[in-house]
Amino acid sequence: MSDDKIYSLSDNELFSDLSSPELAELASDFQWEDYALGSEIIKQGQEKHSFYILIKGKADVMVQKEGQRLWRVRSLSPGDTFGALSLLNGKPSEITILAQGRCQVLALNAESFARMLLRWPKLYQTFIGRLTEDLNEANLILSEAKYKEILRSTLQLTQYKDKFYGLWGGARTTGEVERKLEELAHPKGHLLLTGERGTGRQMMAWYVHQRQSGKEAPFVVVDGRRFDQQWRDLIMETLDSEDSSVLHNSNLFDIAEGGTLFIREINLISPNTQLKLAQAMDFQKRKCFIIGSMNTEPDALGKIIIPELQRCFSHTYEITPLRKRKRDIPILAQGFLEKLAQKNHRNVPTLNREAIQLLLSHHYQQGNVSELIQVIERAFYIAEQDVIGLEQIFFGPTSEENGFTINLLAWSKVENLLKKGTFLGGLRLVTATLFTALVLLLLFTPEIAVSTKIFALVWGLWWPALALISPFLGRLWCTVCPFSTIMDFVQKRVHLNRAIPEFIIKYDYILVSFLFLMIFWVEVITNMRLNPSYTAFLLISIQVCAILIAILYPRHTWCRHFCPLGGFIGTASIGSMLEVRADATVCLNKCTTFECYVGKGKVPGCPMSQHLPFLDNNLDCKLCFNCVRNCPNGSVKVNLRLAGREVWHLVRVNQGYVVFIGVMLAILVPLNYFAPLQKIWPATTWKVWFSLFYWGAGLAGGMFTWIIAKPFKTKAASRRIKLVFACTPLVLAGHIMYQVGFIPGLSSLLFGVGYESPTGLLSFYIPATVLAYGIAVTFGLVLTGITIALVFLNTKEKRAAA
């Protein structure tokens, strides 16, 4: 046996520099020890240490974690040494050495180990170098084991108990799911979940896991999209024999052992890896329960999953899309609100009838229940009252950047100017002061207003200027509107903050159309353009109405749902060159505070109740730039773009405004037809017939556009809606032509062209009004024609792409 010891030591690289006598001397201190399969050569935590050389057999270095659980960190083969680290540091052993079969070792006790290092210093140097290499390898191994431990804790997404709402729908849906959960509480095989994106496959997997293993067991989630890159080599480690199953290898099934392994989009795993996964599932002998999910119909399984993997799943369950069980929507929505209120310590808001109808009308093809959750969560956090209505419901496609734009905020001076807000605040104060002074002047000293031409300029320049500027610069007048400024001043001090009645929100375009017709009719019937007092009373009446609405209802309800001037400017600004938009990707993925809507500090949220990622048209954007000041993520853009482009990209526009466009177009007929008759007919006769034709034309125009455009039939603007909005330049051209005749002195202005002829100098004179008419109608027809053509072209391209 002594010769065997000498031979074994001489065959070990650690003692290769020793002579034969020295090997014989050293061999006398070593003792033979034999260990059977599964025996512990070293036990983790033991304090009595020895130095070992593995001569025959194999052993594993194990680390004990989580109670009695052993994790293998590396294997040992003949010639490997172990035990030296504990001898050097004197601490309890941090590892277990487990025999994997019959093992024979040479053992050196602590006293003999110390004598060996003192007796042969050259051996000491070699030994230290070898030990350093072992320590470096051990550090790498421990780092890998630590990484796997961290990975497991990361993948055990037990926080899902706080993430999921745990709601399935009505009694019928809930009963069906509960029966399935009960069936899967003690399954005889693995589970495959199918269903569209957002239907709740992951939530279903979580609750199946709870029924089987409990909340504390590991629930490991991996993604099929990256399975080949991340998990292919951790599916299974081949073991030498069935008896070695006592080992816990650090593979994917070990990470989920005792719990559930959930593989999302399992169909996206490559066929080769699917085969390896199927073999591993057969081999791992129910270490964990496996749930796979995929976005497909059950009938299509054979086309995207190999038969070997498909046979591994004994149970299949399809989750029905939300659009096929719309009775669940109100129950789910209110349930989400209740849980959100409980979590945020708030009163439980309720959905009004109109909001529920809007939720029911949506198809949820973007994300099913997940999409509904996003809509309800957004509505909950932006709602200022305990009733959620139409103005808090945002869903469907977000705004998209169409074509080339220039972001004015890229210039630091413009950005600072808008973010500080002092410049705009000063402009509003100036316009409000001038407006107040004008009303007082018209009311108390009208003769001064007339003699100084101020009164003529108000009617002769203000209205035409709005019609000319709005198509290019949008609702820029609304930015400094004195009605809005005074209204806002009063609202901050007296405010009942009542919920806006749903009929106002739903039929605001009718209110705006009626008030527009009314003001225009009163203006013409009373000959208000020649009467300062009447003009003052009209302005005061509008301001009083705006203040009353502001006291009763939140934000700028008057501006969005009542103001006829705002309706006119908003419609004109649909295709303007100036727009405020946001990067929807940043808003939806980074923003959690919705400050563009709710406000921040002293800067209020959007006065028009707009949520910026869903703003894709200028109709209800006042260009107040509060969103620029409030956005914490730099998502907001103030763009210059091609005029008119927005019309053929309309999606979320208030489609009812086609009625307003029809009304504006129709009243041009009586306005222009009866204008010359006013000097011929008796005043009373003219007023009666004008009123009949005026109101008849307005009603007929609104009904006609309603019939041909059919607004609100679809969520996105249809081609008919876009075609009606495309006629906006022509409508504006008609109103510009009407207003041009009232510009002071324009009718007396002539433009002449002269040239010499044999008979002398010849000249032609064109009245400025005629020239203005020609320019207006030309631009109106050309822009309308181009816009209509682009609407047809864009629609054709989308249909071809579909």
C-alpha positions in Angstrom: 0.0 0.0 0.0 3.0 2.3 0.7 4.2 1.9 -2.9 0.7 2.7 -4.1 0.8 5.9 -2.1 4.2 6.9 -3.4 3.0 6.2 -7.0 -0.2 8.2 -6.5 1.7 11.2 -5.1 4.3 11.1 -7.8 1.6 11.2 -10.4 0.2 14.4 -8.9 1.5 17.6 -10.4 1.6 19.3 -7.0 4.5 16.9 -5.9 6.3 16.6 -9.2 9.4 18.4 -7.8 10.0 16.0 -4.9 12.6 13.2 -5.1 11.8 9.6 -4.5 13.0 9.6 -0.8 11.0 12.8 -0.2 7.9 11.2 -1.7 8.4 8.1 0.5 8.7 10.3 3.6 5.6 12.3 2.7 3.6 9.2 1.8 4.0 7.9 5.3 1.8 10.7 6.6 -1.1 10.1 4.1 -3.8 7.6 4.8 -6.1 5.8 2.4 -9.9 6.4 2.8 -12.7 4.9 0.8 -16.2 6.5 0.3 -19.4 4.9 -1.2 -21.8 6.6 -3.6 -23.5 9.6 -1.9 -21.1 9.7 1.0 -19.9 13.1 2.3 -16.1 13.3 2.2 -16.4 16.8 3.6 -19.5 18.2 5.1 -20.4 21.9 4.9 -19.9 23.5 8.3 -17.5 20.9 9.8 -14.6 22.3 11.9 -12.2 19.3 11.7 -10.2 19.6 8.5 -7.9 17.5 6.4 -6.2 17.8 3.0 -7.4 15.3 0.3 -6.2 14.0 -3.0 -8.8 12.2 -5.1 -7.2 9.1 -6.5 -10.2 7.2 -7.9 -13.8 8.0 -8.7 -15.6 11.3 -9.1 -17.0 13.8 -6.6 -19.0 17.0 -6.7 -18.4 20.3 -4.9 -21.8 21.2 -3.4 -23.1 24.3 -1.6 -26.0 23.9 0.8 -28.7 26.6 0.5 -32.4 27.0 1.4 -32.6 24.4 4.1 -31.5 20.9 3.0 -31.2 21.9 -0.7 -27.7 21.2 -2.3 -26.5 23.0 -5.3 -23.6 21.6 -7.4 -21.0 24.2 -8.3 -18.4 22.0 -9.9 -17.1 18.4 -10.3 -13.8 16.8 -9.2 -11.9 14.1 -11.1 -8.8 12.0 -10.1 -5.8 14.1 -9.3 -7.9 17.0 -7.9 -7.2 18.2 -4.4 -9.5 19.8 -1.8 -9.6 20.8 1.8 -6.6 23.1 1.8 -8.6 26.3 2.0 -10.2 25.4 5.4 -6.8 24.3 6.7 -5.3 27.6 5.9 -8.1 29.9 7.2 -9.1 27.7 10.1 -12.8 28.4 9.4 -15.6 25.9 9.1 -15.9 24.3 5.6 -18.1 26.3 3.2 -18.6 23.4 0.9 -19.7 19.8 0.8 -17.7 17.2 -1.2 -20.1 14.5 -2.2 -19.0 11.1 -3.7 -20.5 10.3 -7.1 -19.7 6.6 -7.0 -17.0 4.7 -5.1 -14.2 7.1 -4.3 -10.7 6.5 -3.0 -8.7 9.4 -1.6 -5.5 10.1 0.2 -6.0 12.1 3.3 -3.6 14.2 5.3 -4.6 15.5 8.7 -4.1 19.1 9.8 -0.9 18.5 11.8 0.8 16.5 9.0 -0.4 19.2 6.5 1.4 21.9 8.5 4.5 19.8 8.9 4.6 19.2 5.1 4.6 22.9 4.4 7.5 23.5 6.9 9.5 20.5 5.8 9.6 21.3 2.1 9.6 25.1 1.4 9.8 24.5 -2.4 6.7 22.4 -2.1 5.2 25.2 -0.2 5.8 27.6 -3.1 4.3 25.2 -5.6 1.4 24.5 -3.4 0.6 28.1 -2.8 0.6 28.8 -6.6 -1.7 25.8 -7.2 -3.9 26.9 -4.3 -4.2 30.4 -5.8 -5.4 29.0 -9.1 -8.0 26.9 -7.2 -9.1 30.0 -5.2 -9.5 32.0 -8.4 -11.6 29.2 -9.9 -13.6 28.9 -6.7 -14.3 32.6 -6.9 -15.6 32.3 -10.4 -17.7 29.3 -9.4 -19.1 31.1 -6.4 -19.8 34.1 -8.6 -21.7 32.0 -11.1 -23.7 30.3 -8.3 -24.4 33.8 -6.9 -25.5 35.0 -10.3 -27.9 32.0 -10.6 -29.3 32.7 -7.2 -29.9 36.4 -8.1 -31.3 35.3 -11.4 -33.7 33.0 -9.7 -34.9 35.7 -7.3 -35.4 38.0 -10.2 -37.4 35.5 -12.2 -39.6 34.5 -9.2 -42.1 37.2 -9.9 -44.1 36.8 -6.7 -44.9 40.5 -6.9 -47.6 39.5 -9.3 -50.0 39.2 -6.4 -49.9 43.1 -6.4 -49.8 43.4 -10.2 -52.8 41.4 -11.1 -56.3 42.7 -10.4 -57.7 39.1 -10.1 -60.9 39.9 -12.0 -62.3 37.7 -14.7 -65.6 39.4 -15.6 -69.2 38.6 -14.9 -70.6 35.6 -13.1 -70.5 33.4 -16.2 -66.9 34.1 -17.0 -65.7 33.9 -13.4 -67.5 30.6 -12.9 -65.8 29.1 -16.0 -62.4 30.3 -14.9 -62.9 29.0 -11.3 -63.9 25.6 -12.6 -60.8 25.5 -14.7 -58.6 26.6 -11.7 -60.1 23.9 -9.6 -59.5 21.3 -12.3 -55.8 22.3 -12.5 -55.3 22.4 -8.8 -54.1 18.7 -9.0 -53.1 18.3 -12.7 -51.9 15.1 -14.3 -49.8 17.0 -16.8 -48.5 20.4 -17.9 -50.7 23.3 -19.2 -50.8 25.2 -22.5 -52.6 28.6 -22.5 -53.7 30.2 -25.8 -55.3 33.5 -26.4 -54.7 36.9 -27.9 -52.3 39.5 -26.5 -53.6 41.0 -23.3 -56.3 38.5 -22.6 -54.8 37.5 -19.2 -52.7 34.4 -20.0 -50.1 35.4 -17.4 -52.6 36.2 -14.8 -54.3 32.8 -15.4 -50.9 31.2 -15.0 -50.3 33.0 -11.8 -53.6 31.8 -10.3 -53.0 28.3 -11.4 -49.7 28.4 -9.7 -51.3 29.7 -6.5 -53.8 26.8 -6.5 -51.1 24.3 -6.9 -48.0 25.5 -5.1 -49.0 28.5 -3.0 -47.9 32.2 -3.2 -44.5 31.5 -1.6 -43.3 28.9 -4.1 -41.2 30.2 -7.0 -43.1 31.5 -10.1 -40.5 31.7 -12.8 -41.3 33.6 -16.0 -39.2 33.3 -19.2 -39.8 34.7 -22.6 -39.9 32.5 -25.7 -38.6 35.4 -27.9 -35.2 35.2 -26.2 -35.3 31.6 -25.1 -32.7 30.3 -27.6 -30.2 33.0 -26.6 -30.7 32.9 -22.8 -32.0 29.5 -21.8 -31.0 26.9 -24.3 -27.9 25.8 -22.4 -29.7 25.8 -19.1 -32.5 23.5 -20.0 -30.9 20.3 -18.9 -27.6 18.8 -17.7 -27.2 15.1 -18.5 -26.6 13.0 -15.5 -24.6 9.8 -15.5 -27.1 7.6 -13.7 -30.5 7.5 -12.2 -29.0 7.2 -8.7 -27.4 10.7 -9.1 -30.9 12.3 -9.1 -30.2 13.4 -5.6 -28.2 16.3 -7.0 -29.7 19.6 -7.8 -28.1 20.9 -11.0 -28.4 24.6 -11.7 -30.6 24.4 -14.8 -33.8 26.2 -15.6 -36.0 23.5 -13.9 -33.9 23.8 -10.7 -34.6 27.5 -10.6 -38.3 26.8 -10.6 -38.2 23.6 -8.6 -41.2 23.3 -6.3 -43.1 25.9 -8.2 -44.1 26.9 -11.7 -42.1 27.6 -14.8 -44.1 29.9 -17.1 -42.8 30.2 -20.7 -44.4 33.1 -22.6 -44.9 32.8 -26.4 -43.5 29.2 -26.3 -44.2 29.0 -30.1 -41.4 31.5 -30.8 -38.7 29.0 -29.6 -36.8 27.4 -32.5 -37.8 23.8 -33.4 -34.4 22.4 -32.3 -34.7 24.0 -28.9 -38.4 22.9 -28.7 -37.2 19.4 -29.1 -34.5 19.8 -26.4 -37.2 21.4 -24.2 -39.5 18.4 -24.7 -36.8 16.0 -23.8 -35.9 17.9 -20.7 -39.6 18.1 -19.7 -39.7 14.3 -19.9 -36.4 13.9 -18.0 -37.0 16.5 -15.2 -39.8 14.3 -13.6 -42.1 17.0 -12.4 -39.6 19.1 -10.6 -41.9 22.0 -11.4 -45.2 22.6 -13.1 -44.8 24.0 -16.6 -47.2 26.4 -18.3 -46.7 27.6 -21.8 -48.6 30.4 -23.5 -49.0 31.4 -27.1 -51.0 34.0 -29.2 -52.8 31.6 -31.5 -55.9 29.5 -31.9 -55.8 26.0 -30.4 -56.4 24.5 -33.9 -53.1 26.0 -35.1 -50.9 24.3 -32.5 -49.6 21.7 -34.9 -48.3 24.3 -37.3 -46.1 26.2 -34.8 -45.2 23.6 -32.1 -43.4 20.3 -32.8 -45.4 17.2 -31.9 -42.9 16.1 -29.3 -43.4 19.4 -27.3 -47.1 19.4 -27.9 -47.4 16.0 -26.3 -45.8 17.3 -23.1 -48.9 19.4 -22.4 -51.9 17.4 -21.2 -54.1 20.4 -20.7 -55.0 23.2 -23.1 -57.1 26.3 -22.3 -58.1 29.1 -24.6 -58.9 32.6 -23.1 -61.7 34.3 -25.0 -60.9 37.8 -26.4 -62.6 40.7 -24.6 -64.5 41.8 -27.7 -66.4 38.4 -27.7 -67.5 38.9 -24.1 -68.4 42.6 -23.9 -70.9 41.9 -21.0 -67.8 41.6 -18.8 -66.5 45.1 -19.7 -68.6 47.2 -17.2 -67.9 44.7 -14.4 -64.2 44.6 -15.1 -64.0 48.4 -15.4 -65.8 49.1 -12.1 -63.8 46.3 -10.4 -60.5 47.9 -11.5 -61.7 51.3 -10.2 -62.6 49.7 -6.8 -59.2 48.2 -6.4 -57.4 51.4 -7.5 -59.4 53.4 -5.0 -58.6 51.0 -2.2 -54.9 51.1 -3.1 -54.8 54.9 -3.3 -57.2 55.6 -0.4 -59.7 57.4 -2.5 -63.5 57.3 -3.0 -64.5 54.8 -5.6 -65.3 56.6 -8.9 -68.1 55.4 -11.1 -68.4 55.3 -14.8 -71.4 57.2 -16.2 -73.6 55.8 -18.9 -71.9 57.5 -21.8 -68.5 56.4 -20.7 -69.7 52.8 -20.4 -71.2 53.0 -23.9 -67.9 54.2 -25.2 -66.1 51.4 -23.5 -68.5 48.9 -25.0 -68.2 50.3 -28.5 -64.4 49.7 -28.6 -63.1 46.4 -30.0 -59.9 46.2 -27.9 -57.9 44.6 -30.7 -54.7 46.3 -29.5 -54.5 44.6 -26.1 -57.8 43.1 -24.9 -58.1 43.3 -21.0 -54.6 44.9 -20.8 -55.8 47.7 -23.0 -59.0 48.1 -20.8 -56.8 48.3 -17.7 -54.6 51.0 -19.2 -57.7 53.0 -20.1 -59.3 52.7 -16.7 -56.0 53.4 -14.8 -55.5 56.5 -16.9 -59.1 57.6 -16.3 -58.7 57.0 -12.5 -55.6 59.1 -12.1 -56.7 62.0 -14.3 -60.3 62.2 -13.0 -60.9 65.1 -10.7 -64.3 64.0 -9.5 -66.0 60.7 -8.5 -67.7 60.3 -11.8 -65.7 59.3 -14.9 -67.1 60.5 -18.2 -66.2 60.7 -21.8 -63.5 63.3 -21.3 -61.4 60.9 -19.1 -61.6 58.0 -21.5 -58.7 57.8 -23.9 -58.0 54.8 -26.0 -57.3 53.7 -29.6 -54.3 54.7 -31.6 -52.0 57.4 -30.3 -50.9 60.4 -32.4 -48.3 59.7 -35.0 -45.8 62.0 -36.7 -46.8 62.3 -40.3 -44.2 63.9 -42.6 -41.5 66.4 -42.0 -41.9 68.9 -39.1 -39.7 71.5 -37.5 -39.8 71.5 -33.7 -39.7 75.1 -32.5 -38.7 73.9 -29.0 -35.3 72.9 -30.5 -34.4 76.6 -30.2 -33.6 77.3 -26.6 -34.9 80.8 -26.8 -38.4 79.6 -27.9 -38.3 76.8 -25.3 -37.4 79.2 -22.5 -40.0 81.7 -23.6 -42.8 79.1 -23.5 -41.7 77.3 -20.4 -41.4 80.4 -18.3 -44.9 81.5 -19.3 -44.3 85.1 -18.2 -44.4 86.4 -21.9 -47.8 84.7 -22.6 -49.1 85.7 -19.3 -48.2 89.3 -20.1 -49.9 89.1 -23.5 -53.1 87.8 -21.9 -53.1 90.6 -19.4 -52.7 93.2 -22.1 -55.5 91.8 -24.3 -57.8 91.5 -21.3 -57.1 95.1 -20.4 -57.6 96.3 -23.9 -60.8 94.3 -24.2 -62.2 95.8 -20.9 -61.3 99.3 -22.1 -63.0 98.7 -25.4 -66.2 97.5 -23.8 -66.3 100.5 -21.5 -65.6 102.8 -24.4 -68.4 101.3 -26.5 -70.8 101.4 -23.6 -70.2 104.8 -22.1 -68.6 106.9 -24.9 -69.6 105.3 -28.2 -69.1 108.6 -30.1 -65.3 108.5 -29.3 -65.1 104.9 -30.5 -66.8 105.8 -33.8 -64.9 109.0 -34.4 -61.5 107.4 -33.8 -62.4 104.5 -36.1 -61.8 102.0 -33.3 -65.3 100.6 -33.7 -64.9 100.2 -37.4 -61.6 98.4 -37.0 -63.1 95.9 -34.5 -65.7 94.7 -37.0 -63.7 95.5 -40.2 -60.4 93.8 -39.3 -60.9 91.5 -36.3 -63.3 89.0 -37.9 -61.4 88.9 -41.3 -58.1 88.6 -39.5 -59.3 85.5 -37.6 -60.5 83.9 -40.8 -57.1 84.6 -42.4 -54.7 83.7 -39.6 -56.4 80.6 -38.1 -55.8 78.3 -41.2 -52.1 79.1 -40.9 -51.3 79.6 -37.2 -54.2 77.6 -35.6 -56.0 78.8 -32.5 -53.4 81.5 -31.8 -56.2 83.9 -30.9 -57.3 81.5 -28.1 -53.8 81.8 -26.6 -54.5 85.4 -25.7 -58.3 85.5 -25.8 -59.6 88.1 -23.3 -62.9 86.1 -22.7 -60.8 83.1 -21.6 -58.4 85.2 -19.4 -61.2 87.0 -17.5 -63.2 83.7 -17.2 -60.1 82.0 -15.8 -59.5 84.8 -13.3 -63.0 84.4 -11.9 -62.9 80.6 -11.9 -59.8 80.5 -9.7 -61.8 82.4 -7.0 -65.3 81.0 -7.4 -65.7 77.5 -8.6 -68.5 74.9 -8.0 -66.6 72.2 -10.0 -69.7 70.3 -11.0 -69.5 67.4 -13.5 -70.2 68.4 -17.1 -73.6 67.0 -18.2 -73.1 64.2 -20.7 -75.4 65.7 -23.3 -73.1 68.8 -23.4 -70.0 66.6 -24.0 -71.8 64.4 -26.5 -73.6 67.1 -28.5 -71.3 70.1 -28.1 -71.0 70.5 -31.8 -74.8 71.2 -31.9 -74.4 73.8 -29.1 -71.5 75.5 -30.9 -73.4 75.5 -34.3 -76.5 76.9 -32.7 -74.7 79.7 -30.9 -72.7 80.5 -34.0 -75.9 80.8 -36.0 -77.5 82.9 -33.2 -74.7 85.4 -32.9 -74.4 85.8 -36.7 -78.1 86.3 -37.0 -78.3 88.8 -34.2 -75.4 90.7 -35.7 -77.1 91.0 -39.1 -80.7 91.6 -37.8 -79.6 94.4 -35.4 -77.2 95.9 -37.9 -74.7 95.6 -35.0 -71.7 96.6 -37.1 -73.1 100.2 -37.0 -74.2 100.2 -33.4 -71.5 100.4 -30.6 -74.0 99.8 -27.8 -75.3 96.6 -29.3 -71.7 95.5 -29.8 -70.9 96.2 -26.2 -73.9 94.2 -25.0 -73.0 91.3 -27.2 -69.4 91.2 -25.9 -70.7 91.5 -22.3 -73.2 88.7 -22.9 -70.6 86.4 -24.2 -68.3 87.2 -21.3 -71.0 86.6 -18.7 -72.0 83.3 -20.3 -68.3 82.2 -20.2 -68.0 83.2 -16.5 -71.1 81.3 -15.5 -70.0 78.2 -17.3 -66.6 78.5 -15.7 -68.1 78.8 -12.2 -70.3 75.7 -12.7 -68.0 73.4 -14.6 -64.3 72.4 -14.5 -61.5 73.8 -16.7 -62.4 75.7 -19.8 -65.7 74.0 -20.5 -66.9 77.1 -22.3 -64.0 77.2 -24.7 -64.4 73.5 -25.7 -68.1 72.9 -25.6 -69.9 76.2 -26.1 -67.7 79.0 -27.6 -68.9 79.7 -31.2 -65.8 81.7 -31.9 -63.7 78.9 -30.7 -65.6 76.5 -32.9 -65.0 78.7 -35.9 -61.2 79.1 -35.2 -60.8 75.5 -34.2 -62.3 74.2 -37.4 -60.2 76.7 -39.4 -57.1 75.5 -37.6 -57.5 71.8 -38.5 -55.0 72.1 -41.3 -52.8 74.9 -39.8 -49.1 75.0 -40.0 -48.6 75.1 -36.2 -49.3 72.1 -34.0 -48.6 70.9 -30.4 -47.9 67.2 -30.3 -46.1 64.7 -28.0 -43.8 61.7 -28.5 -46.4 59.1 -27.6 -43.8 56.4 -27.0 -42.2 58.5 -24.2 -45.6 59.4 -22.7 -47.0 55.9 -22.5 -43.8 54.2 -21.4 -42.1 56.8 -19.1 -44.9 59.1 -17.8 -46.8 58.0 -14.7 -48.0 61.3 -13.4 -50.0 62.6 -16.4 -48.9 66.2 -15.6 -49.9 67.4 -19.1 -53.5 66.6 -18.1 -53.6 67.2 -14.3 -51.1 70.0 -14.0 -48.1 70.6 -11.8 -47.7 73.2 -9.1 -49.1 76.5 -10.1 -49.4 75.6 -13.7 -52.8 74.0 -14.4 -53.3 71.0 -16.7 -54.7 71.1 -20.2 -57.7 73.5 -20.0 -59.4 71.6 -22.9 -59.1 68.2 -21.0 -56.7 66.8 -23.6 -54.3 63.9 -22.9 -51.3 64.8 -25.1 -50.2 61.4 -26.5 -53.8 61.1 -27.9 -53.9 64.6 -29.4 -53.7 64.3 -33.2 -55.6 67.4 -34.4 -55.9 71.1 -33.6 -59.6 71.4 -33.1 -59.5 71.4 -29.3 -55.9 72.7 -28.8 -55.9 76.4 -27.6 -52.1 76.7 -27.8 -51.9 77.6 -24.2 -48.6 75.7 -23.9 -49.3 74.5 -20.4 -48.2 71.1 -21.5 -44.8 72.4 -22.5 -44.4 73.8 -19.0 -45.7 70.7 -17.2 -44.2 67.8 -19.1 -41.3 66.4 -17.0 -40.0 64.2 -19.8 -39.5 66.6 -22.6 -42.0 64.8 -24.7 -43.9 67.9 -26.0 -43.2 69.4 -29.4 -44.4 72.6 -31.0 -44.1 71.9 -34.7 -44.2 73.8 -37.9 -45.6 71.5 -40.7 -47.1 71.6 -44.1 -50.5 73.4 -44.1 -53.5 71.2 -44.6 -51.7 67.9 -44.1 -53.6 67.0 -40.9 -56.9 66.7 -42.7 -56.0 63.4 -44.5 -54.5 62.0 -41.3 -57.5 62.6 -39.0 -58.3 59.9 -36.5 -59.6 61.1 -33.2 -61.2 64.4 -34.3 -64.7 65.4 -32.9 -66.6 64.1 -36.0 -69.7 66.1 -35.1 -68.0 69.2 -36.3 -68.9 68.2 -39.9 -72.3 69.6 -38.9 -70.7 72.9 -38.0 -68.9 73.0 -41.3 -72.2 72.3 -43.1 -73.8 75.1 -41.2 -71.0 77.6 -42.0 -71.2 76.8 -45.7 -75.0 76.9 -45.9 -75.5 80.3 -44.3 -73.2 81.9 -46.9 -76.1 81.6 -49.4 -78.7 83.8 -47.6 -75.9 86.2 -46.3 -74.8 87.0 -49.9 -78.2 86.7 -51.5 -80.1 89.0 -49.1 -77.3 91.6 -48.7 -78.2 93.7 -51.8 -82.0 93.3 -51.1 -81.6 95.1 -47.7 -81.5 98.4 -49.5 -84.6 97.6 -51.6 -87.0 95.8 -49.3 -88.8 97.3 -46.3 -86.8 96.6 -43.1 -89.4 94.3 -41.5 -90.0 92.3 -44.7 -86.3 91.8 -45.3 -85.7 90.7 -41.7 -88.5 88.1 -41.8 -87.5 86.6 -45.1 -83.8 86.7 -44.3 -84.4 85.0 -40.9 -86.5 82.2 -42.6 -83.9 81.5 -45.2 -81.0 81.9 -42.8 -82.2 79.5 -40.2 -83.6 77.1 -42.9 -80.2 77.1 -44.7 -78.3 76.5 -41.5 -80.5 73.6 -40.5 -80.5 72.1 -43.9 -76.7 72.4 -44.2 -76.2 70.7 -40.8 -78.6 67.9 -41.6 -77.1 67.3 -45.1 -73.6 66.9 -43.8 -74.8 64.7 -41.0 -76.5 62.4 -43.5 -73.6 62.2 -46.0 -70.8 62.0 -43.4 -72.5 59.8 -40.8 -70.4 60.9 -37.8 -69.6 58.7 -34.8 -70.3 55.5 -36.8 -66.6 54.5 -36.4 -64.0 55.5 -33.9 -61.5 56.6 -36.4 -62.5 59.3 -38.9 -63.9 57.8 -42.0 -63.2 59.0 -45.5 -66.5 60.9 -45.6 -65.6 62.7 -42.4 -62.2 63.7 -43.9 -63.8 64.9 -47.1 -66.1 67.2 -45.2 -63.2 68.6 -43.3 -61.3 68.9 -46.6 -63.9 71.5 -47.6 -62.9 73.8 -44.8 -60.6 76.0 -47.0 -63.6 76.6 -49.3 -65.9 77.5 -46.4 -63.3 79.8 -44.9 -62.8 81.4 -48.3 -66.6 82.1 -48.5 -66.5 83.8 -45.0 -63.4 85.8 -45.9 -65.2 87.1 -49.0 -68.2 88.0 -46.9 -66.1 89.8 -44.2 -63.8 91.6 -46.7 -66.7 93.8 -47.7 -66.8 95.3 -44.2 -63.1 96.3 -44.1 -63.1 100.1 -43.8 -62.1 101.9 -47.0 -61.4 98.7 -48.9 -64.3 99.3 -51.4 -62.8 102.6 -52.3 -59.4 101.2 -53.0 -58.6 100.4 -56.7 -55.7 98.6 -58.3 -54.9 99.7 -61.8 -52.8 98.5 -64.8 -51.8 100.8 -67.6 -50.1 100.4 -70.9 -49.3 102.6 -74.0 -51.2 102.1 -77.2 -51.3 103.9 -80.6 -54.2 105.9 -79.3 -52.6 106.8 -76.0 -52.3 105.4 -72.5 -54.9 102.8 -71.6 -55.6 101.6 -68.1 -57.7 99.1 -66.2 -58.9 99.4 -62.6 -59.9 96.5 -60.4 -61.6 97.2 -57.1 -59.6 95.8 -54.1 -62.7 93.9 -53.0 -62.9 92.1 -56.3 -59.2 91.2 -56.1 -59.6 90.0 -52.5 -62.6 87.9 -53.7 -60.6 86.4 -56.5 -57.6 85.5 -54.2 -59.8 84.0 -51.5 -61.9 81.8 -53.9 -58.7 80.7 -55.8 -56.9 79.7 -52.6 -60.1 78.0 -51.3 -60.7 76.0 -54.4 -57.1 75.0 -54.8 -56.5 74.0 -51.2 -59.8 72.1 -51.1 -59.0 70.3 -54.3 -55.5 69.3 -53.2 -56.8 68.2 -49.8 -59.6 66.1 -51.3 -57.2 64.5 -53.7 -54.8 63.6 -50.9 -57.6 62.2 -48.8 -58.5 59.8 -51.6 -54.8 59.0 -52.2 -54.1 58.3 -48.6 -57.2 56.1 -48.2 -56.3 54.2 -51.3 -52.8 53.5 -50.0 -54.1 52.3 -46.6 -56.5 50.0 -48.3 -53.7 48.6 -50.5 -51.5 48.1 -47.5 -54.3 46.3 -45.6 
